[in-house]
Amino acid sequence: MTKNIQLAAGFNKVGKPVEDTSAQPLSNDSLSMSIRNKKEADLFLAALNVVIKIARHK
């Protein structure tokens, strides 16, 4: 479902809003806690690709 539909449907039968957990991290490991946005994720993946290339050439 799209975010707007989720928010519109996000009320239970007694009229209280349902808690939105979409912004919460899915895990509590140190990697997911240290990468906070897309820019940091892109930098991490670029560095990882470099390390993988170096390891393959050894």
C-alpha positions in Angstrom: 0.0 0.0 0.0 1.1 3.5 -0.6 2.1 5.7 2.4 -1.1 7.9 2.0 -3.4 4.9 2.0 -1.6 3.4 5.0 -2.0 6.7 6.9 -5.7 7.0 5.8 -6.4 3.4 6.9 -4.2 3.8 9.9 -7.0 4.1 12.5 -8.3 1.2 14.6 -12.0 0.8 15.3 -12.1 3.0 18.3 -10.6 6.0 16.4 -7.1 5.9 17.8 -4.2 6.3 15.3 -2.2 3.2 14.6 1.5 3.6 15.3 3.6 4.3 12.2 6.8 2.2 12.4 8.0 2.8 8.9 10.8 5.2 9.9 12.2 2.8 12.6 15.2 0.7 11.7 14.5 -2.9 10.9 17.4 -4.2 12.9 19.6 -3.0 15.7 23.0 -4.0 14.3 25.8 -1.4 14.1 25.8 -1.2 10.3 22.2 -0.3 10.0 22.5 2.2 12.8 25.6 3.9 11.3 24.1 4.2 7.7 21.4 6.9 8.3 20.5 8.0 4.7 20.8 7.2 1.0 24.0 9.2 0.6 25.8 7.2 3.3 24.5 4.0 1.9 25.8 4.9 -1.6 29.2 5.7 -0.1 29.3 2.4 1.8 28.4 0.4 -1.3 31.0 2.2 -3.4 33.7 1.4 -0.8 32.5 -2.2 -0.6 32.7 -2.6 -4.3 36.3 -1.3 -4.3 37.3 -3.8 -1.5 35.6 -6.7 -3.5 37.5 -5.8 -6.6 40.8 -5.7 -4.8 40.1 -9.0 -3.1 39.3 -10.7 -6.4 42.6 -9.6 -8.0 44.8 -11.2 -5.3 
